[in-house]
Amino acid sequence: MKLSHLKQITEYIRQFSKISAIHRVSDTIVRVVFDRDEAIYFNMTRSNSSIFTCSDYPRSKVYNAPFDVILAKRLNRANILGVELVNGDKIIRFKTALASAYKEQITYLQFEFTGKNTNVIVLDEDLVVLEALRHIDLFASFREVRVGQKLLDVPPPPFTPKEYPLEDVKQFLGDVYQKEQEQKLASLKKQKINFLQKKFDKLKKAYEKLDSKEELQREAQEYEHLGGLVLSNASKIAPYAKKIVLDDYDGSKKEVVLERSYPNPYAISEAFFAKSKKTKQRAKNLHIEEESLRSKIEHIKRFINTVHEAKDVAKIELLFPKHVQNKKVQKDDSIETFWVEGYKVQLGKNEKGNTKLLQSAKARDIWLHLKDRPSTHVIITTDKQNLPERIIKAAARLCVDFSTTSKDRFLVDYTPRREVNIQNGANVLYNKYKTIEVDTR
């Protein structure tokens, strides 16, 4: 950020008298609510920091790190005693005191927009570090940022910065968000669609390479035929032969190169009969593999469309969560998993996935499905918590996005899993439910 802009933003912030609430909405974005309803977001991404406002920035998850605990404890409902730029540099420092404290407790909050060392630091009245978004040691910077260590000041800038006057600071903060979102959204869409397209191409290639049922049946017959020929020519086959010549039933000769050597002709015959049986089984179940690949291809198509239609970065972040799965838990490729503000939301990619979700969900988990039409099944894992309505809305939108690409008004039914009775596979009946509308137009 330009120092000139920070000066004017600092002046704008001086009109507020209280920090009503403060918390992180993403790994590097801190939301500060001033005087109850004026929310300003501090984006502390290294070398790409900014300050912006927007109508609503969805919270990716609830953060409970020591930094977040200190933020809440020392700064929620705190009175603002002063706001300044430290040494005229790109560091905004708030001096605050808790309104409800028995004894006035001074806390300093610093937002440092200093390139690679961009940081948020909470300090006590003696400027000793209580916590920080990033802890910095002496190997990374001359200025250590460590809990319990007094924070050194940054030297004043050795130049006079150029002034860039803003006509309207509030409008500027809104424009920053719009511009950043447009650029980031376009970049993320391109990146994620390329990622999904590779998956799509791989699945399509696998589908196109599937053998036909007729070819597999012919192959099974040939293996069975060879198995019989080996038995009828058993006396002519030497042990551990790699190549054998068989007399066919029509009097012709048939030369066969074996994949490996066998101790006797009966072992060769058994190998051919086993291949025949396996190929017949594959031919019989080919439709299952075809349907599985088809459903995965359709799922990826809808996924690509959902990314393409995303209106903000928050939607992309929801679709591609950073949540790290336990390596001991095997991922099921028939189920897609998302995280909405820390709540686990799963949907079936196909009938197999829908069935598994229904079978594994707990009684109080919330089940969602499009009203009176085929759709993916969605499960919100509640862990016996009461779900905020916004979580249900987000899950309902996912239900629509991954069930159809049409733009319309859709109704989504939802109810606790205990109210859903499985009839056959993923076919269900349910009575007690609520309905939510999703408009994708």
N, C-alpha and C positions, 0 to 999 in steps of 0.2 A: 504494500500500500504506500501511496505517496504521503510524505510527512505533512504536507500542506492539508491534505484531506483529513488526516488524523487530528490535526489541530482543530479544524472546523467541526468534526464529529464530537470531539471532546467538549467543545463549547456547547454543542447541541445537547449533549448528555447532562450538562450542568443544570438543566432545568428540572431534573428529577430529584426527588428527595429520599427515595427509598428503593431498595432492591426487594421486591416482593417474593421472587423465587429465582433460583438459579440451578441449572442442571445440564448435563450433556445430552444432546439428542443424537449424536453419532460419536465416533472415536475422537474426532478433532473439532467438533462444533459445540460450543457452549451457548445455551439459551439463557438470557438474562431478562427477567420481567421487571420493568421499572414502574413504580406507582400503580400496581395492580394489573394494568392491561397493556402496557407499552413494551412489547417484546422486541429485543434486538439480539441478533445472532452474531457470535464472534467465531469466525472460521479460522482455526489456528493450524491449518495445514502448512507444513514447512515450505518456505519459498513461494507459497501461493495463498497467503493469508488474506482475509478480507473481513469487513463488517457489513451486515445486510439486514434487511427486514423482509418479512413475507407474511402472508395471511396465516399459514400453518406449515410447519416443517415436521413431518411424522417422526416420532421417536423410534429409532431402530431397535433399541432395547433399553432396559433399565440398568444403569451402571451403578455398581456398588464397590468400586475400588476405594482405597484409602483417600485418594484425591477427591472422589465424589462425596464421600462421607464428610470430609472437612468442609467442602463447599457448602453442603446443606447445613451443617452444624454452625458454621461461623457467619454465613452470609444470607441464608433465608430470613426474610423479614428484617433485614438490617437497614438502619438509617445511613444515608450517605452524608458524610461530613465534608467531603471534598473530592474533586476529580482534577487530575493534572497530568501533563506529559512530563515524565521524569527527564531532567536535564535537556529538555527541548528535543528529545529523541522519540523514536517510534515505540514508546512504552506508555500505555495509559494506566495510571495508578488510581484506584479508588480507596479512599479512607472511609471506613465504616465502623459503626457501633451497633450492637444488637439492641433493639428497642425493649426487649423483655428481660434483659439481663439485670440481676440484682446490682452488680457493680459494672460500670461501663467497661466493655471489653472491646478494645480497638483491634481491628483486622484490616490489613491492606490486601487488596486484590490487584494483581498486575497482569495486564494483557500485553505481551511483548511481541511485536511484529518485526522481528530482527532476523529475517532470512532463515538460515538453516537452524538457528537457535530459537525460533518462534516458540513461545511458551505461555502457559497460564500459571502464575505462582501465587500461592496464598501465604501471607506473612503475618507474624504477630506485631505488636506495637514497637518492638525493638528491631524489626526487619529481619527476624530469624525465620527461615523457611519452615512452614508447617506442612505443606504439601505442594506438589507441582504436577502438571500434566506430563512433563518430561523431566526426569532427573538427569542432570548433566555433570559429568566428572571433569577433572582437570586435564584429562587426556584429550577431551573434545573441545574445551574452551578455557580461556584464562579465568572465566567466571563460573565457579562451581555452583550448581543448584542441587542442594542435598538437604534432606530433612534435618533440622537441628543446627544447620550452618547459617551464619549471618550472610545475607545477600549483598554482594558488592554492587555499587552503582556502575552503570555503563558510562564511559566518558562521553562528554558532549560531542556532537558531530563536528568535525573540523571544517565545515563549510556552511554557507548560508543557503538553505534550500530554496528552490524556486516556488513561488506561490501559484496555486491553481484554484482560484475562487469558485465556490459552488453557489449557484443561485438558490437551490433548495436542498438542504442536507437530507431531509426526510425522503424526498423524491430520489435523491442520489442513492440512498441506502436500498430503496426498492429496486432501482435500476440495476444495481450491482448484482442483486440476487437473480433478476431475470436474465441478465447477460451471462452470468456464470452458469446458470441452469441450462440455458440454450446451448452453450458451448459444450458443457460436460455431458448433457443428454445426447447430443449428436455423436460425440465421441464414444460414449458408452454403448449407444445403440449399435453403432458400426462394429465395435469390438465384440459385443455379445451375440449379435446376429451372425457374424463370421464364425464364432465358436459353435453356435447351434447348427449353422449350415454344414460344418464339417461332420457333426454327428448325423445330420440328415443324409448327407452324401454316403457316409459309411453304411447306414442302415439300408439305404436304397440299393447300394451295390450288393449288400448281403442278400437282399430280397431278389434282385435280378439274377444272382448266382444260384438260387435254389434249384435243385433238380426237379424235373417234372415227375409226377406220380407214375406215369407210364414208363419213363426211363428207369426209375428205381425198381419197378416190378420186373422189367426185362432183365435188369442186372441181378435181381434176386433169383430169377429162373436160371440164369447162366451159372451162378454160383452153385445152385442146387444140381444142375446138370453135370458140372465138373466134379462135384462131390460123388455123384453116382458113377461117373466114368473112372474115377480113381479106384473105387472099390472093385469095379469090373476088370481093371488092369493091375490089380494089386501085385500079382506075381511078377510083373515086369518092372516094377519100380524099386530102384535101389535105395537103401537107407541113406538119409541125409543128402539126397539129390537136390540140386538147385534148379534143374531144368528137366522136365519129364515130357515124354511123347506118349499120347494116349490114343488108343483105337476107339473111334467114335462108333455109335450104334449103326450109322449108315455105311461103315467101312472106311471112312476117311480118317486121316491122321490129324491129331490136334496137339500142337506143341504149347506147353505152358511153362512160363518162368515163374518160379515161386518167390515170394517175398523173403522167405527165410527157409532154412533147411529143417526137415522133420526126421525123427528117428525111424518112422515106418509109414507106409501108405495110409494106414487107418487114421493117423494123426493129421495127415494132409486132408483126408476126406472130412474129418471132423471140423477142420478149420474152414473148409469151403461151406459146409452146412451151417456153421455158426455165422459166417458172413451173409449167407442167404437169409437166415432168420433175422439178423440185425437189419438188413436192407429192407426186408418185408415190413418190419416194425417201423422203420423210418418212413416208408411209403404210406403206411397206415396212419401215422401221426403227422404227416407232412402238413396237413391243414392247420394243425395247432401251431406249428412254427410259422406258417404263412400268416396266420391271424395275429400272432404275437408281433411279428415284424411290421405288419400293416398298421396295427394299433400304435406301435411306437413311432412309426413314420407320421401318422396323423397327429399324435401328441406333439412331436417336434414342430410340425407345421403350425399348430395352434400356439405353441410356445413362441415361435418366431413372430407370429402375428401379434401376440400380446406385447412383446418387446417393441415391435414397430409402432404399436398404437399407444405406448406409454407416454404420458404427458409430463412426467417429472422424473428426476433422478431417484427420488425416494422409491418409486415403483420398481425401477431397475434394481435397486439395492435389495428390495424385498424379494424379487425373483431370483437373485443370485446371492443368497446369504453367505456370510463369512463363517457361520457356525461350523466348528470343527467336530466331526462325528467321531465317537469313540472307535478306535481302530479294531477293537475286539468285536464290535457289532457289525455284522456283514450288511452292506447296503443292498436293499431290494430294488432291482431295476424296474419293477412294475409299479413303484410308488415314488411320487415326487414330494420332496419335503421343503417347506418354507418356514421362516421364522418371522412373526409379526410382533414386534415389541416384546420379544422374549417368549411368546406363545408358539408352540409347535403346531403347524398346520400342514396336514398331509392330504394328498389327493391321489386317486388311482389313475394310472396311465391307460389301463385297460380293464377288462372284466376280472382278470386274475388279481390285479392290484386293488380293485374295488372290494373283491371278496376278502382279501387278506386284511384290508382296513377294517371291514365290518367285524371280522373274527377277532382281531387283536385290540380293538377299542374297548375302553373301560366304560362302565355304566354311566358315569357322569360326563364323559367326553361329549362334545357337541357334534352331531352329524348334520351335514347340509347336502341338498340335492335340488336341482331345478324342478320347479313345480310342473307336474303332469307332462313331462317329456324326458327322453333319455339324457343323461348327463353323467359326468364324473361324480364319484362320491367323495366328499370332503370330511375330514375329521379334525377337530380342534382339540388337542390334549389340554385338559383343564387343570389336572392335579388337584381336583376338588375346589378350585377357586371360582368365584363369580366372574364371568367374562364381561369386560367393558363392551358396550355396543359397537364401538369402532373396530374391535377385533373381529366381531361377527360380520360387520360390513366388509372388511378387508377379505375375509375368508369367502364370503358370498361372491365378491367380485372375482376372486380366483376360480370359484366354481363355474361362473359364467365364461370367463376368459378361456378356460381349458375344456369347455364343452361345445362352444360355438364361436365362429368368427363373425356372426351377424351383428349388426348394430341395431339395437332395439331396446325396449323395456322388458326386463325379465323378472319373474318372481322366483325367489329361492326359499324353499322350506327349510327350517332347522328345528332340531329337537335333541334332547339327550339321547345317547346311544341306547339306553335301556328301553326307550319307547319304540325302537325299530325292530321289527320281527323279520328275520331272514326266511324267505320262502324257498328259494333255490338259487344257489350261487350268489349273484349280486342283486337278485330280485327281492324286494322287500315290501312290507306293509307297515304303515305307521298312522296313528290316530291323533295323539296330542302333539301339536306343533305350532310354531309361529312362522310368519312369512315376512320376508324383507324384499324390497324392490331394488333392482340394479339397473341403472340406465346407462347403456354404452353408446348412445347416439352422440 
